Amino acid sequence: MSNAAKKRLLQDFQKIRLNPPDGVNASPKKGDLMKWKAVIFGPKDTPYEDGIFMLEMIFNDQYPIKPPQVRFTSRMFHPNVYADGTLCLDILQGAWSPSYDVEAVLTSVQSLLDDPNPSSPANAEAARLFQENRVEYNKRVHITVEESWKNATMNESSGEDKEEEDGDSKSQPSTSRPRRLHR
């Protein structure tokens, strides 16, 4: 791993630990600064409200010159999320800037939940329902929200998000809901 990438990732992690952003959390996986686990809480007053959505972020030696790879590990029904959890989000592609950090990426993903772009769909069915049948779209989203609760509970009870006894449990993202987004 390059020193520049390592330095920047440590800065990003320190920033999130010292001043956690509303509704998101992230931390490196144990023993690998280039792979992070993250959680996004569904934004208030959206169909995703109260969802607990897990993601993985994979960085390369070119970070922050190149964006991380980001994908939901929780099942997601959204116009801009592919079946494998990969996102169709401009800042993760051509609109990336080295000034973006982990917090900016996660808050952008969270904003995407509130403001889908159906004209650039990764999931054609979700985009169609979002535009043509919002009631059915909201029902499908609600199913993923309920699944997210079960998955978050299973991850916590299995110890998947916890460090070994000799590890630092603060280095894993908490699925306890942080402060709410205020609009």
N, C-alpha and C positions, 0 to 999 in steps of 0.2 A: 504494500500500500504506500502511496506517495505521502511524503510528509505534509504537503499542502492539503490533501484530502483528509488526512488524519486530524490535522490541526483544526480544519473547518468543522468536521463532524464533532469533535470535542467541544468546540464553541457552540454549535447548534444544540448539543445535548445539555450543556451548562445553562444555556438560555432557557430551555424548556423546563429544566429542574428548578431554576431560581424564580422564573416568572411564567408559570404554566398558562398557556392560552385557554380561553373558554372553549370547552367542548371537544378538545383533542388532547392526546397524550402520546408520547413515543419514547422509545429508548432502544439502545443497541441490544442485540441478542448477546447472551453471555459468551464472551470469548471472541466476538467478531464485530468489530466496530463498523464494518461495511454492510452488515445486515441488521435492520431494525424491525421491531414490532411496533405497531401503532394501533390506536383505537380512536374512532370518531363517534361521537354521540350525535344522534339525529337532531337536526335543528328544530327548535320550538316552532310551532304553528306550521309544520310541514307534515306530509304523510310519513316521513321518516322519524318524527318526534319520538323520543325515548328509545330509539334503536341503539344498539351497542355493536358497532361494526369494526371488525378487526382487519388490519391491513399489514402488508409487509412492504418494506422499502429496501431496495438493493442499490448500493452505491458502487461506483467504480473509481479507479485511480484518477479519473478526469474530473471528479466532483471538486468544486462547484462549477467548473466550466461546462460539464455535461450534466443533465438532470438525472435523478435516480429513476430506477424502474419502480413503479408503485402499482400494487394490485390489492384488491380486496381479497381476504381469505374467507370472509363471511360471504354467504350467498347474497347476491344483490340483484334487485330488479330495478333497473334505471336505464333511461335512453342512452346514456353515455358510458355504460359499463359493459364490456364484453363478457361472454359466458365464463371465461377463465378468470374474471375479476380485474383484468387490465382496464385502465381508464382511457377514454378519449378526452383528453384535457389539454388545451393549447399550451399551458406552461410546462407540460411534461414533454413537449415536442418542439415545434418551431419557435414558440414564444418564450422559451426558457432564457433566463438571465442569471449570471453568476451571483447577482444580488439576492436571489431567492434562497431561502434556507428551509430547513425541515418544517418549521412553523408555517411559513408561507405556503408550502406545498399542502400541508394538512388542512389549513384553513381554506385554501382554494378548493380542495376536494369536498370539504364540508359545505362550502357555498354552492358547489355543483349540485349537491343533493337538493338544495332549495331552489335552484335555478337551472334546470336541465336545458340542454340545447338539442331539441328534437330534429333540427335541420342537419345535424352531423351525428347520426345515430350509430352506436356500437351494438345496440339491441333494437332491431327494427320493430319487434312486437311492443316493447315498452314505449318506444317513440310514437307508434301509431295509437296506442291506448292513451298516452299522455295528451295527444292532440284531439282524439276523437271520442274518447269515453273515459273521462276523468274518474268517474265512480269506480269503474272496473280497475283502472290503473291504481287508485288508492287502495282497493281491496288487495291487489297483488303485492303492493308495497307493504301493507300491514302484515301480510303473511311473512315477509322477510324480516320485518321488525320483531315479530314474535319468535321466529327462528333465531334471531340474533341474541335474544335473552337466554334461550336454552343453550346456545353454543357458548356464550360468555360464562354461564354457570358451569357448564361441563368443563371448560378450560380451567376455571378457578379450582374446581373440586379435584381435577386430575393433577393439579400442580403444574400444568403446562406454562402458566405465566409466572410461576414462582421460581426463584433461584434455589439451588441446593443450599443446605444449611450453612455452608461456609461462604456462600455468595452474598452479594448485596441485593436485597430484594427491592431496593429503590431504583435499580437499573432496569426494571421491567415496567411497562405501562400498566397502570391500574385501570381496572374496569369499573371502579367506583366513579360515579358521575361527578366530574368537576363542575365548576361554576357554569351557569347557563349563559347562553348567548343573549346579549341585550341588544335590542334593535331600537 
